[in-house]
Amino acid sequence: MSDKTFKAYVVEETEKNVFVRNIKSKTVSDLPQGEVLVKVHYSSLNYKDALSATGNRGVTKNFPHTPGVDACGVVEESGDDRFSVGEEVIVHAYDLGCNTSGGFGEYIRVPADWVVRLPQGLSLRESMVYGTAGYTAAYSVLRLQEFGVNPDMGEILVTGATGGVGSVAVGILAKAGYQVVASTGKTDQEQFLLNLGAKEVISREDSKDESGRPLLKGRWAGVIDTVGGEILATAIKSTKKLGVVTCCGNVASAELPINVYPFILRGVSLVGIDSQDCPMKLRQQIWGRISSEWKLDQLEQLTTEITLSELDSNIELILQGKQKGRVLVSLAE
């Protein structure tokens, strides 16, 4: 194609550790090398995007940069036989939006190995309501099931339940027949979580034990933790014998103040969830579940739709822990 001009949300370092964000014009030739050029219709806002947009070097090393770890759209050019011009595709995680120009621009160019064909039963818009956060939630539920946690074993705790990962996890677990207890610091959002399928909502304070006791009364058959820190430690200590805890986030803390007793006395399993680099076969399997038996009826209740010009205010909300559900970024003309 000709060197087309397009709009992108660009983060620049104007002086050392001072970052500004603006919508700018870029050209396709500015994009990195890759076999597949995609015209982006939708992206979504994730915590990692907010970190990149504020200059976090652990996420993005070089600026100027366009964040957006999620993107979906239509193939405009393909140098790989697996994908044809006009196909609808999803690209998420890997290095997209970290050190590779991401989904907050109207075009991306990526390696073909990063591209997932949009599964039947899911629209482009719906795919980005899920995005990396929803994918991570589905991956966490899959791991619980793989470790043998089934609905008749008891309650499942979801921490950070109003966030992107947590809210989708509540919905998927409820749809799959589990008894879900949702933990949140946003107690005014109880009805939101009950509408997603939670049977009970508890406060962040009730999810955190600071007594120092090595074990607590076992309540949870499984846990999907999105926050880390003391809340994750409390969840592990409160998990029943042979229960399973998944861990995918650290918004509360990257530290884990825990002892070995839950693991050696109750056989609790702690399972890490890495959505960024998981194999393509697994990626396709999870998107297949999302587009079929785990497709939620409440997607619109989860979704706030914004444009590129509204990213700044929503980035501040997510950094302050005030965002609810999923933020869909529309780039469709």
C-alpha positions in Angstrom: 0.0 0.0 0.0 1.1 3.6 -0.3 2.7 5.2 2.8 -0.7 5.8 4.4 -1.1 8.4 7.1 -3.0 7.4 10.2 -3.8 8.6 13.8 -2.1 7.2 16.8 -1.8 8.0 20.5 1.8 8.7 21.1 3.8 9.0 24.3 6.9 11.1 24.2 9.7 11.8 26.7 10.2 15.6 26.5 12.9 15.6 29.1 14.3 13.0 31.4 11.4 11.1 33.0 8.9 13.7 31.8 6.3 12.2 29.5 3.5 13.8 27.4 0.7 12.1 25.5 -0.9 13.3 22.3 -2.8 12.1 19.2 -0.4 12.4 16.3 -0.2 11.5 12.6 2.1 8.6 11.7 2.7 6.7 8.5 2.7 3.0 7.8 6.5 3.2 7.1 6.9 4.3 10.8 5.7 0.8 11.9 8.1 -2.0 12.7 8.7 -4.8 10.3 6.3 -7.8 10.3 4.5 -10.0 7.9 0.9 -8.8 8.7 -0.4 -5.2 8.5 -3.7 -4.8 10.3 -6.2 -1.9 10.1 -7.3 -1.6 13.7 -11.0 -1.3 14.5 -10.8 -1.7 18.3 -8.4 -1.9 21.2 -8.9 -1.9 24.9 -7.3 -0.3 28.0 -5.3 -2.5 30.4 -3.2 -1.7 33.4 -0.1 -2.4 31.4 -1.1 0.2 28.9 -1.4 2.8 31.6 2.1 1.9 32.8 3.5 2.3 29.3 1.6 5.6 28.8 3.2 7.0 31.9 6.8 6.0 31.0 7.3 2.8 33.0 10.6 1.4 31.8 9.7 -2.0 33.0 7.0 -2.1 30.3 8.4 0.2 27.5 12.1 1.0 27.1 12.1 3.5 24.3 10.0 6.5 23.4 8.2 7.9 21.4 5.8 5.0 21.6 2.2 4.0 20.9 0.8 1.7 23.7 -2.0 -0.8 23.3 -1.4 -4.4 24.1 -4.7 -5.4 22.4 -5.9 -4.9 18.9 -8.4 -6.3 16.5 -9.2 -5.5 12.9 -8.8 -6.5 9.3 -5.7 -7.7 7.5 -4.6 -5.1 4.8 -1.4 -6.8 3.8 0.0 -10.2 4.5 3.3 -11.8 3.6 2.3 -15.1 5.2 0.1 -17.7 3.6 -1.8 -18.3 6.9 -3.6 -14.9 6.6 -5.3 -13.3 3.7 -6.2 -9.7 3.0 -9.7 -8.9 4.4 -9.6 -11.5 7.2 -10.7 -10.4 10.7 -8.0 -11.0 13.3 -7.0 -10.5 16.9 -3.5 -9.5 18.1 -2.8 -9.3 21.8 0.1 -9.6 24.2 3.5 -10.8 23.0 5.4 -7.5 22.6 2.5 -5.5 21.2 2.1 -2.1 22.9 5.2 -2.7 25.0 8.2 -2.1 22.7 6.2 -2.7 19.5 3.8 0.0 18.3 0.4 -1.0 19.7 -3.3 -0.9 19.3 -3.8 2.8 20.2 -3.0 3.5 16.6 -5.2 2.9 13.5 -2.6 0.5 12.0 -0.3 -2.2 13.5 2.3 -4.3 11.7 3.3 -7.5 13.5 4.8 -11.0 13.0 2.4 -13.5 11.7 3.1 -15.7 14.7 1.3 -13.2 16.9 -2.0 -13.2 14.9 -5.1 -15.1 15.9 -7.9 -15.5 13.4 -11.2 -14.1 14.9 -13.1 -17.2 16.1 -16.6 -17.9 14.9 -19.2 -16.6 17.3 -17.3 -13.5 18.2 -17.4 -10.0 16.6 -14.4 -7.8 16.5 -16.0 -5.5 19.0 -16.7 -8.3 21.4 -13.2 -9.6 21.2 -11.8 -6.4 22.6 -14.4 -6.2 25.3 -12.5 -9.3 26.5 -9.0 -8.3 25.3 -6.0 -9.4 27.3 -7.8 -8.9 30.6 -10.7 -11.2 29.6 -8.3 -13.7 28.0 -6.4 -13.7 31.3 -9.6 -14.4 33.2 -10.5 -17.2 30.9 -7.0 -18.7 31.1 -7.3 -18.6 34.9 -10.6 -20.4 34.9 -9.2 -23.0 32.5 -6.3 -23.6 34.9 -8.7 -24.2 37.8 -10.5 -26.7 35.7 -7.3 -28.4 34.6 -6.3 -28.8 38.3 -9.7 -30.5 39.0 -11.6 -27.7 40.7 -15.2 -28.3 39.7 -18.4 -26.4 40.8 -19.5 -29.0 43.5 -16.2 -28.5 45.4 -17.3 -25.1 47.0 -16.8 -21.4 46.7 -14.4 -19.6 44.4 -12.9 -16.3 45.4 -12.2 -13.6 42.9 -10.1 -10.7 44.1 -10.0 -7.3 42.5 -13.4 -8.3 41.1 -14.5 -5.0 39.6 -11.3 -4.7 37.5 -10.9 -6.0 33.9 -9.7 -9.5 34.8 -11.8 -9.8 37.9 -15.1 -8.8 36.4 -14.8 -11.2 33.4 -13.6 -14.0 35.7 -16.8 -13.5 37.9 -18.9 -13.7 34.8 -17.2 -16.8 33.3 -17.2 -18.7 36.6 -20.8 -18.0 37.2 -21.7 -19.1 33.7 -19.8 -22.3 34.2 -21.8 -23.1 37.4 -19.4 -22.0 40.2 -20.4 -20.3 43.4 -18.5 -17.0 43.1 -17.5 -14.7 46.0 -16.3 -11.4 44.7 -13.8 -9.3 46.7 -13.6 -5.6 45.9 -12.5 -2.3 47.4 -15.4 -0.6 45.6 -18.3 -1.6 47.9 -20.6 0.7 45.9 -20.3 -1.7 43.0 -22.0 -4.7 44.8 -24.9 -4.7 42.4 -22.6 -4.7 39.4 -20.9 -7.8 40.6 -24.2 -9.5 41.6 -25.5 -8.9 38.1 -22.4 -10.6 36.7 -23.3 -13.7 38.7 -21.5 -13.3 42.1 -23.5 -15.0 44.9 -21.7 -12.8 47.5 -19.6 -9.6 47.6 -17.1 -9.0 50.3 -14.9 -6.0 51.0 -11.2 -5.7 50.4 -10.7 -5.4 54.2 -12.5 -8.7 54.7 -10.1 -10.3 52.2 -7.0 -9.4 54.1 -5.8 -11.0 57.3 -2.8 -9.3 59.0 -2.7 -11.4 62.1 0.4 -13.3 61.1 -1.3 -16.7 61.6 0.3 -19.3 59.3 -3.1 -20.9 58.4 -6.7 -19.6 58.4 -10.0 -21.5 58.3 -10.3 -23.2 54.9 -13.1 -21.6 52.9 -12.2 -21.5 49.2 -12.1 -24.4 46.8 -10.3 -22.1 44.4 -9.1 -18.5 44.0 -8.5 -16.2 41.0 -6.3 -13.5 42.4 -5.6 -10.4 40.4 -3.9 -8.1 43.0 -1.1 -9.9 44.8 0.3 -8.9 48.2 -1.4 -9.5 51.5 -4.7 -10.3 49.8 -3.2 -13.1 47.8 -1.4 -14.4 50.9 -4.7 -14.4 52.9 -6.4 -16.2 50.1 -3.8 -19.0 50.0 -4.0 -19.4 53.8 -7.8 -19.6 53.5 -7.9 -22.2 50.7 -9.2 -25.6 51.5 -7.3 -28.9 51.2 -6.1 -29.5 47.6 -7.5 -26.2 46.5 -6.0 -24.1 43.7 -5.1 -20.5 43.6 -4.2 -18.7 40.4 -2.1 -15.5 40.3 -2.0 -13.0 37.5 -1.5 -9.5 38.9 0.4 -7.3 41.4 -1.6 -4.0 41.6 -1.6 -4.3 45.4 1.9 -5.6 45.8 4.5 -7.8 44.1 5.5 -9.2 47.5 4.0 -12.4 48.8 4.2 -12.6 52.7 3.5 -16.3 53.0 4.9 -19.4 54.7 5.0 -23.0 53.4 2.2 -24.4 55.6 -0.7 -24.1 53.1 1.3 -26.0 50.6 2.7 -28.8 52.8 -0.3 -29.2 55.2 -3.2 -28.7 52.8 -1.6 -29.4 49.4 -2.7 -26.0 48.0 -1.5 -25.3 44.5 -0.4 -21.8 43.5 -0.6 -21.4 39.7 1.0 -18.5 37.8 -0.9 -17.1 34.8 1.4 -15.7 32.0 -0.8 -14.4 29.2 1.9 -12.5 27.4 3.9 -15.4 25.9 1.7 -18.4 26.2 1.8 -20.8 23.1 -0.4 -20.1 20.1 -2.2 -23.5 20.4 -3.3 -22.6 24.0 -4.2 -19.1 22.9 -6.5 -20.4 20.2 -8.0 -22.9 22.6 -8.9 -20.1 25.1 -10.3 -17.8 22.4 -12.4 -20.8 21.3 -13.9 -21.1 24.8 -14.5 -17.4 25.0 -16.4 -17.4 21.7 -18.6 -20.3 22.7 -19.5 -21.7 26.2 -17.8 -18.8 28.0 -19.3 -16.0 26.0 -21.0 -13.7 28.5 -24.5 -12.4 28.2 -23.6 -9.3 30.2 -20.8 -7.9 27.9 -22.4 -4.5 27.5 -22.8 -4.2 31.3 -19.0 -4.6 31.5 -18.1 -2.1 28.8 -17.3 1.6 28.7 -16.5 2.6 25.1 -14.1 5.5 24.5 -12.1 7.1 21.6 -8.4 7.9 21.5 -9.1 11.4 22.7 -10.6 10.0 25.9 -7.7 7.8 26.8 -5.9 10.3 29.1 -8.7 10.5 31.7 -9.3 6.7 31.6 -5.6 6.0 32.1 -5.7 8.1 35.3 -8.7 6.2 36.5 -7.1 2.8 36.0 -3.9 3.9 37.8 -6.0 5.1 40.7 -7.8 1.8 40.9 -11.1 3.5 40.0 -11.9 1.8 36.7 -14.8 -0.6 36.5 -15.1 -3.5 34.1 -13.6 -3.2 30.6 -12.7 -0.1 28.6 -13.1 -0.5 24.9 -11.2 1.8 22.6 -12.9 2.4 19.3 -10.7 3.3 16.3 -13.4 2.3 13.8 -14.3 5.0 11.2 
